[in-house]
């Protein structure tokens, strides 16, 4: 990815209408030059407290058969409605960027991200330092679960990772993401993204979502995430899908 200016970035903040506290915090910390779109302004509900089977199906979405026999507690239980809503929120950002945007990059931030005071300057500087290393997906922050592969100082090829609180997409990858039809086989978005750049540890996900993109990650990360004990979790604080 080459050096960029704020006008090169289309920015989304994943936020729920009831989380005005998180919105206020983001409005106070995100650089105004990024002209962020808060998806809580859209007339669509992504809130697990408001979703149920009828509204999910009525909106045209379908779920992947998620629950399997596994020692992994996240795989051996049903999806939560908050997880479904979170995936739909990210998917909606990609759709909007692909159909309404023209910028070469799309930045997606969740409203519990912690941005450094010099976020925009640091992002620009780090992107310039990539020196021709191409990436469809660039994690600005994440939670690594398996070893990464070093690419250059400060940059890695990410292994299996969770958390989608901050990432940058190239414009070229947007139709690739939409072509997966994630909306017709919804899985948690932080499982979906790594499935596209590694052999996912779940065989059923590897089959449904094969590798399609290149990914990089800043290491150390550029941004952080509020601790769950401080911010809570809008995905976990919801009921299981009654499917």
Order of alpha helices (4+ residues) and beta strands (2+ residues): beta-alpha-beta-alpha-alpha-beta-beta-alpha-beta-beta-beta-beta-beta-beta-alpha-alpha-alpha-beta-beta-alpha
